[in-house]
Amino acid sequence: MSASPVTRSAHAAVDPEPNNPELRRLTALCGLDRRFVRGEGVWLTDAAGRRFLDAYAQYGAVVLGHNAPAVREAVEAALRDRVPAMVQPHEAVHAEALGRALAAEVPGGPRRCVFGTSGAEAVEAAIKLVRARSGRPVVLSAAGSFHGRTLGALAATGQAHHREGFGPMPPGFETVPYGDADALAYRLEREGERIAAFFVEPVQGESGVHVPPADYLARVRTLCDRHGVALVVDEIQTGLGRTGPLFAVGGAGVAPDVLLLAKGLGGGLFPLSACLVADAWWSPRFALGHSSTFANNNVACAAGLAMLRALAAPHAGAPSLLAHAMAVGAHLGDGLRRLQRRFPDLVRDVRGRGLLWALELEAPADQDGLLLGYLGHQGLYAYAVAAALAETASVLTLPTLGTRHVLRVAPPLVIDRAQANAVVDGLGDLLARLQERMGETLLRGMGWTATEADPDAVHGACVALPPAAPRTEVVPAPRKGYVWTPGYWDYRAGRHIWVQGTYVRERHGYHYAEPRWHERDGRWVLERGHWSRGGGDRDHDGVPNRYDRDRDNDGVPNRYDSNPNNPRRN
């Protein structure tokens, strides 16, 4: 069942004073204000009953999918047994068990663990720890990094636009280029005695999913050892199987001094983070001077233990969920790379590893029109594409938080190959629409051209066959490198509207199939124009050949077939 704009906006009348009205207005502007009422596995269902495939896993928080059975059962068992969630400052049995389980899996076996409720809180704890242990003031991080939105984490974040408008940042935070071990070596040689730690992500997620050189982390480890600098690895987004291995740093053969976890650690049901510390970098001053009210939550840690067990358990014929996710991730990456080759004018690059991928989109140019220019300049183009993908393919993605137009594809690890294919196919169909009529596709995806009285306006279905086409259509002078796509009847706002033909960029080796109406379940549905590889079997003789170009059916493919005013042209 297709959702109408009513589904996305009706709750505004019920809740005239939302908690965050500015964010509500932005999400409504971009068509990202659906109300979901059910979640199961990779699926979210909205209030109208329409299912969407969650291909960004809520920023990576639902590693096992929504309402994962293993996590839900562990939480229900803890509640049924009346396990006390909060026992501060006494011993929390499940928190101790989760700390030991994590230490057994993290390279180097860090035995000290500080729990919190968010990734930013784990980063803040690590900043305090390394300064207390080393007595040094400077925390070094990588340009393009993202470590959180609290003040200390924000100061460590290597993207200036996130800090704008929040006043002076705390002192003692500096950056070096990401992926450049030589730049780090130069900095440590000159100022190593002032630097407490180097914070780094194995793959930079929020700046656009950037993967460093293969030997980068190993070289960083050597440099930190040489200068007595703590290596703090932020695996808040990359950890717990997101990039393939349980921890991305383990895949690089590196043991960190401090490792940070969050997002999926709570199994998608609890906010839970961890700061794991090697003995050499533990500080009694920090241990007695840092605390968090909701740390060591027994029930949350029971969810974390269940999540770790699920990652190691066999899944869908694979020896473990991690192995399954690695195989599906490689399959998904291959599909996304094919899209980049197929739509080089729309997709600038595809980057990623495991089940963490990004499509960097080509930004619209000013000459593409006022709307597209506005979306590009305001940083909203990728959000508009995400809204259109949800509307056209029922696939949910979101942009990364960098300065480029990057779409994040990071589904739950339980996604299967068929669902990964659905993501790729949905993106491919949307990119084909964007290539044909970008402005119209984005407007409709964001709900700007539909009305509340017209639930069918979004997907072009109606109960009556459109009228005959206008008798003539004026075709502008030919444009080199472009193909004329004829006009067609669309259905919007409860009535048929004639959409004028236009020129679109020619795609060598592809055939353009014109829009057509066909009957489905007692309704007339518009199949939009699209590109397909090869010439296309237009005369239905079972062989794509040159006679498929005979559009006026006179038995000879010739120049008269391209005349839109030829009455015999089919």
C-alpha positions in Angstrom: 0.0 0.0 0.0 1.5 3.3 -1.0 1.8 6.1 1.5 0.2 9.4 0.7 1.4 12.8 1.9 -1.4 12.5 4.6 0.6 9.7 6.2 3.7 11.9 6.4 2.0 15.1 7.8 -1.2 14.3 9.5 0.4 14.0 12.9 1.3 17.7 12.8 -2.3 18.5 13.5 -2.2 16.2 16.6 1.1 17.5 17.8 1.2 21.2 17.1 4.2 21.8 19.4 6.8 19.0 18.6 9.8 18.6 20.7 12.1 20.0 18.0 10.0 22.1 15.6 13.0 23.2 13.6 14.1 19.6 12.9 10.4 18.7 12.2 10.2 21.5 9.6 13.4 20.4 7.9 12.4 16.7 7.7 8.9 17.7 6.4 10.6 19.9 3.8 12.7 17.0 2.6 9.8 14.4 2.8 11.5 12.5 5.6 8.7 12.8 8.2 7.0 9.4 8.0 5.5 7.9 11.2 6.6 4.3 11.6 4.6 2.0 13.8 6.3 -1.4 13.5 9.8 -2.7 13.0 11.0 -6.2 12.4 14.4 -7.3 10.9 15.3 -5.0 8.0 11.7 -3.7 7.7 9.9 -0.7 9.0 6.1 -0.3 8.5 4.5 3.1 8.5 1.0 4.1 9.8 -0.5 3.4 6.3 0.8 -0.1 6.3 3.5 0.4 3.8 6.8 -1.5 4.4 10.2 0.1 3.9 13.6 -1.6 3.8 15.8 0.1 6.3 19.1 0.4 4.4 20.9 2.6 6.9 20.0 0.7 10.1 19.3 3.9 12.1 22.9 5.2 11.7 24.1 1.7 12.4 22.4 1.2 15.7 20.2 -1.8 14.7 23.0 -4.2 13.9 20.7 -7.2 14.2 17.7 -5.5 12.7 14.7 -4.0 14.4 13.4 -5.9 17.5 16.0 -8.7 17.1 14.5 -11.8 18.7 17.7 -12.7 20.6 18.0 -9.3 22.1 14.3 -9.1 22.9 14.3 -12.5 24.6 17.3 -11.5 26.7 15.7 -8.3 27.9 12.4 -10.0 28.6 14.2 -12.7 30.6 16.0 -10.1 32.7 12.7 -8.2 33.3 10.9 -11.4 34.1 13.5 -12.4 36.6 13.3 -8.8 38.1 17.0 -8.2 37.5 17.7 -4.8 39.0 18.8 -2.4 36.2 20.4 0.2 38.4 22.6 -0.9 41.3 25.2 2.0 41.4 27.8 1.9 42.9 27.5 -1.8 43.7 28.5 -4.6 41.4 26.4 -5.0 38.3 26.6 -8.7 37.3 25.7 -8.3 33.6 27.9 -5.2 33.1 30.9 -7.1 34.5 30.1 -10.1 32.2 29.8 -7.8 29.1 33.1 -6.1 29.9 34.8 -9.5 30.1 33.2 -10.6 26.9 34.3 -7.5 25.0 37.9 -7.7 26.4 38.1 -11.3 25.1 37.2 -10.1 21.5 39.1 -6.8 21.2 42.7 -7.1 20.0 45.1 -6.8 22.9 42.5 -7.8 25.4 41.9 -4.5 27.2 40.7 -5.5 30.7 39.3 -2.1 31.9 35.8 -1.1 30.7 33.8 2.1 31.3 30.2 1.9 30.2 28.0 4.9 29.1 24.9 5.6 27.1 26.2 7.2 23.9 29.2 7.3 21.6 29.8 10.9 22.5 29.9 10.0 26.2 32.5 7.3 25.4 34.6 9.8 23.6 34.4 12.3 26.5 35.5 9.6 28.9 38.5 8.7 26.6 39.6 12.4 26.4 39.6 12.6 30.3 41.4 9.3 30.6 44.3 10.0 28.2 45.0 13.4 29.7 44.9 12.1 33.2 47.2 9.2 32.4 49.7 11.1 30.3 49.7 14.6 31.9 49.8 16.0 28.3 47.3 18.6 27.1 46.9 17.9 23.3 44.4 15.5 21.8 45.1 14.9 18.1 42.5 13.6 15.6 42.1 13.3 11.9 40.7 15.9 9.5 37.2 14.8 8.3 36.6 12.8 11.5 33.4 12.7 13.5 33.4 11.8 17.2 30.1 13.2 18.5 28.2 16.4 19.3 29.0 17.0 23.0 31.5 19.8 23.5 34.7 17.7 23.9 33.7 15.3 21.2 32.9 18.2 18.9 36.2 19.8 19.6 37.9 16.5 18.5 35.8 16.3 15.4 37.8 17.2 12.3 34.9 19.0 10.5 34.6 22.7 11.2 31.0 23.1 10.0 29.8 21.0 12.9 31.3 23.5 15.4 29.9 26.6 13.9 27.6 28.6 16.1 28.6 26.9 19.4 31.1 29.4 20.7 34.8 28.8 21.4 35.8 25.2 21.6 37.8 23.8 24.5 41.6 24.2 23.9 44.0 21.4 23.2 42.4 19.8 20.1 44.3 19.6 16.8 44.1 17.6 13.6 46.3 16.0 10.9 45.3 14.7 7.5 43.4 11.4 7.5 45.1 8.4 5.9 48.5 10.2 5.9 50.9 8.4 8.3 53.8 10.6 7.1 51.9 13.7 8.3 51.3 12.1 11.7 55.0 11.2 11.9 56.0 14.8 11.2 53.7 16.1 13.8 54.7 13.6 16.5 58.4 14.2 15.8 58.0 18.0 16.4 55.4 18.0 19.3 55.1 14.4 20.5 55.8 15.4 24.1 52.7 17.6 24.2 50.3 15.0 22.6 48.3 12.7 24.8 46.5 10.6 22.2 45.6 10.2 18.6 41.9 9.6 18.0 41.2 7.8 14.7 38.4 5.9 12.9 39.4 2.8 11.0 36.9 4.0 8.3 35.6 7.6 8.4 31.9 7.2 8.3 30.2 10.6 8.6 32.5 12.5 6.3 31.5 10.2 3.5 32.8 6.7 4.2 36.5 7.1 3.5 38.8 4.0 3.6 42.5 4.7 4.5 45.4 2.9 2.9 45.8 -0.7 4.0 48.9 -0.1 6.1 47.7 3.1 7.7 46.6 1.8 11.1 49.7 -0.4 11.5 52.0 2.6 10.8 49.9 4.8 13.2 50.4 2.1 15.9 54.2 2.1 15.4 54.3 5.9 15.6 52.2 6.1 18.7 54.4 3.5 20.5 57.5 5.4 19.5 56.3 8.7 21.1 54.3 7.4 24.0 51.0 8.6 22.6 47.8 6.6 23.2 46.1 5.2 20.1 42.4 5.7 20.6 40.4 3.8 18.0 36.8 5.1 17.5 34.8 2.0 16.4 31.5 3.6 17.3 30.3 3.2 13.7 32.7 0.6 12.3 32.6 -1.9 15.2 30.5 -5.0 15.8 30.8 -6.4 12.3 29.9 -3.3 10.3 33.0 -3.4 8.1 33.4 -7.3 8.1 35.4 -8.4 11.1 34.0 -7.9 14.6 36.3 -4.9 14.9 37.8 -3.1 12.0 41.0 -2.6 13.8 41.3 -6.3 14.3 41.2 -6.7 10.5 44.2 -4.4 10.3 46.1 -6.5 12.9 46.4 -3.6 15.3 45.8 -3.6 19.1 44.6 -0.2 20.3 45.3 1.4 23.7 41.7 2.5 23.9 38.7 1.3 21.9 35.3 3.0 21.8 32.0 1.3 21.0 28.4 2.4 20.9 25.5 2.4 18.4 24.7 -1.4 18.0 26.1 -2.4 21.3 22.7 -2.1 23.0 21.2 -4.4 20.4 19.0 -1.7 18.9 16.9 -1.5 22.1 19.1 0.3 24.7 21.5 3.3 24.5 24.8 1.7 25.5 28.5 2.6 24.9 31.8 1.3 26.1 35.3 2.7 26.5 37.7 -0.3 26.7 41.2 0.5 28.0 44.5 -1.4 28.0 46.2 -1.8 31.4 49.1 0.5 30.4 46.7 3.4 29.9 44.4 2.9 32.8 44.5 5.8 35.3 43.4 5.6 39.0 42.7 9.4 38.9 40.3 8.8 36.1 38.8 5.7 37.7 37.9 7.6 40.8 37.0 10.9 39.1 34.6 9.7 36.3 31.1 8.3 36.6 27.8 8.2 34.8 24.4 7.6 36.4 23.1 5.2 33.8 26.4 3.3 33.3 26.5 -0.4 34.2 22.8 -0.8 33.5 22.2 -4.6 34.0 19.3 -4.9 31.6 21.1 -2.9 28.8 24.2 -5.0 29.3 22.1 -8.2 29.1 21.0 -6.9 25.6 24.7 -6.3 24.8 25.7 -9.9 25.7 22.8 -11.3 23.6 24.0 -9.1 20.7 27.6 -10.5 20.9 26.3 -14.1 21.0 24.1 -13.5 17.9 27.0 -12.1 15.9 29.0 -15.4 16.6 26.0 -17.7 16.0 25.4 -19.5 12.6 23.1 -17.5 10.3 21.4 -18.4 7.0 23.8 -21.2 6.2 26.9 -19.2 7.1 29.1 -20.2 10.1 28.3 -16.9 11.8 26.3 -13.8 11.3 29.6 -12.0 10.8 30.5 -14.3 7.9 27.0 -13.9 6.4 27.3 -10.1 6.6 30.7 -10.1 5.0 29.5 -12.1 2.0 26.3 -10.0 1.6 28.4 -6.8 2.0 30.7 -7.8 -0.9 27.6 -8.6 -3.0 26.1 -5.2 -2.2 29.3 -3.4 -2.9 29.5 -5.0 -6.4 26.0 -3.9 -7.1 26.6 -0.3 -6.1 29.8 -0.2 -8.2 27.8 -1.4 -11.2 25.4 1.6 -10.6 28.4 4.0 -10.6 29.6 2.6 -14.0 26.0 2.7 -15.3 25.3 6.3 -14.2 28.7 8.1 -14.2 27.0 11.5 -14.6 25.0 11.0 -11.4 27.3 8.9 -9.2 30.8 10.3 -8.7 32.1 7.5 -6.5 31.2 4.4 -4.5 33.2 3.7 -1.4 33.0 1.3 1.5 33.8 -2.0 3.1 31.6 -4.8 4.6 28.1 -3.4 5.0 29.2 0.3 5.2 28.9 1.9 1.8 28.5 5.4 0.4 27.4 6.7 -3.0 28.8 10.1 -3.6 26.4 12.0 -5.9 27.3 14.5 -8.5 26.0 17.9 -7.3 23.4 19.6 -9.5 24.8 22.6 -11.4 23.2 26.1 -11.3 22.2 25.7 -14.9 20.1 22.7 -14.0 17.5 25.0 -12.6 16.5 27.0 -9.6 15.3 24.1 -7.5 18.2 21.8 -8.1 20.7 24.7 -7.6 19.0 25.5 -4.3 19.1 21.9 -3.1 22.8 21.7 -4.1 23.8 24.9 -2.4 21.9 24.2 0.8 23.3 20.7 1.2 19.9 19.2 0.7 20.4 17.3 -2.6 21.3 14.0 -1.0 18.3 14.3 1.4 16.0 14.9 -1.6 17.4 11.8 -3.3 16.8 9.8 -0.1 13.2 11.0 0.0 12.7 10.1 -3.6 14.2 6.6 -3.0 11.8 6.0 -0.1 8.9 7.1 -2.3 9.7 5.2 -5.4 11.4 2.1 -4.1 10.4 1.8 -0.4 14.1 1.8 0.6 15.3 4.0 3.4 18.7 5.7 3.3 20.2 8.9 4.7 23.1 11.1 3.8 26.3 11.2 5.8 27.1 14.3 7.8 30.0 15.7 5.7 30.1 18.6 3.2 29.5 16.5 0.0 26.3 15.0 -1.3 26.8 11.4 -0.1 24.2 8.8 0.4 24.8 6.2 3.2 24.0 2.5 2.5 24.5 0.6 5.8 21.7 -1.9 6.4 21.4 -4.3 9.3 23.8 -7.2 9.2 20.8 -9.6 8.9 20.0 -8.4 5.4 20.0 -11.2 2.8 21.1 -11.2 -0.9 17.6 -10.7 -2.2 17.1 -7.7 0.0 20.5 -6.3 -1.0 19.4 -6.7 -4.6 16.2 -4.8 -3.8 18.3 -1.9 -2.5 20.5 -1.9 -5.6 17.5 -2.2 -8.0 15.6 0.6 -6.2 18.6 2.9 -6.5 19.1 1.9 -10.2 15.4 2.7 -11.0 15.7 6.0 -9.1 18.9 7.0 -10.9 17.3 6.3 -14.2 14.4 8.6 -13.3 16.8 11.3 -12.2 18.7 11.0 -15.4 15.4 11.5 -17.3 13.6 14.1 -15.3 15.5 15.0 -12.1 13.5 18.0 -11.0 10.2 16.3 -11.3 11.4 13.1 -9.7 12.7 14.9 -6.6 9.7 17.2 -6.3 7.4 14.2 -6.3 9.6 12.2 -3.9 9.6 15.0 -1.4 5.8 15.3 -1.7 5.9 18.9 -3.1 3.7 18.2 -6.1 1.0 16.0 -4.4 -2.1 17.1 -2.5 -3.7 15.5 0.6 -6.8 14.8 -1.4 -4.9 12.8 -4.0 -3.3 9.7 -2.5 -2.6 8.3 -5.9 -0.7 11.4 -7.1 2.7 10.0 -6.0 2.6 6.8 -8.0 0.4 7.7 -11.0 -2.4 5.2 -10.7 -6.0 6.1 -11.7 -9.3 4.4 -12.6 -9.7 5.8 -16.1 -7.5 5.4 -19.2 -5.8 8.7 -20.1 -7.2 10.6 -23.1 -5.6 10.5 -26.5 -2.3 12.4 -26.9 -2.4 15.9 -28.4 -2.5 15.9 -32.1 0.9 17.6 -32.6 3.9 18.2 -30.4 6.5 20.9 -31.2 10.0 19.4 -31.2 12.8 21.9 -30.7 15.9 21.8 -32.9 18.1 18.7 -32.3 20.8 18.9 -29.7 24.0 17.0 -30.2 24.5 14.2 -27.7 20.8 14.3 -26.6 17.7 12.2 -27.4 14.2 13.5 -27.7 11.8 11.8 -25.3 8.2 12.4 -26.3 5.5 13.9 -24.1 3.1 11.7 -22.1 0.0 11.8 -19.9 0.7 11.7 -16.2 -1.9 11.7 -13.4 -1.6 14.3 -10.6 -3.9 15.9 -8.2 -6.9 13.9 -9.4 -6.6 14.7 -13.1 -4.6 13.8 -16.2 -1.9 16.3 -17.1 0.1 16.4 -20.3 3.9 16.4 -19.7 5.8 18.0 -22.5 8.5 16.1 -24.2 12.1 17.0 -23.6 15.7 16.3 -24.6 17.7 13.9 -22.3 21.4 13.1 -22.5 22.0 10.2 -24.9 23.2 6.9 -23.4 25.3 4.9 -25.8 24.3 1.2 -25.9 20.9 1.9 -24.3 17.4 2.1 -25.7 14.9 4.6 -24.2 11.5 2.9 -23.6 8.8 5.6 -23.6 6.2 5.9 -20.8 3.1 3.8 -21.2 -0.1 3.0 -19.4 -1.1 -0.5 -18.6 -3.9 -2.1 -16.6 -3.2 -3.6 -13.2 -5.9 -4.9 -10.8 -8.6 -2.8 -12.3 -6.5 0.4 -12.4 -4.5 2.1 -15.0 -0.8 2.5 -13.9 1.9 4.6 -15.5 5.1 2.8 -16.4 7.6 5.6 -16.5 10.1 6.1 -19.3 13.4 4.3 -18.7 16.6 3.3 -20.3 17.4 -0.3 -21.0 20.5 -1.9 -22.4 20.4 -2.8 -26.1 17.9 -1.7 -28.8 14.8 -3.3 -27.4 12.5 -5.7 -29.2 9.9 -3.1 -30.2 8.1 -5.2 -32.8 7.9 -8.2 -30.5 9.4 -10.7 -33.0 11.6 -12.1 -30.3 14.8 -10.6 -31.7 16.1 -7.1 -30.9 17.2 -5.8 -34.3 17.2 -2.8 -36.6 13.5 -3.3 -37.5 12.6 -2.4 -33.9 13.4 1.2 -35.0 10.5 1.0 -37.5 8.2 3.2 -35.4 5.6 4.0 -38.2 5.3 0.3 -39.1 5.9 0.8 -42.8 8.4 -2.1 -42.9 11.5 0.1 -43.3 13.5 1.7 -40.5 14.2 5.2 -41.8 14.2 8.9 -40.9 10.4 9.2 -40.9 10.4 7.0 -37.8 11.8 9.9 -35.8 9.2 12.4 -36.8 6.8 12.8 -33.8 4.1 14.3 -36.2 4.0 11.2 -38.4 0.5 9.9 -37.8 1.6 6.3 -38.4 4.4 6.5 -35.7 3.6 4.0 -32.9 
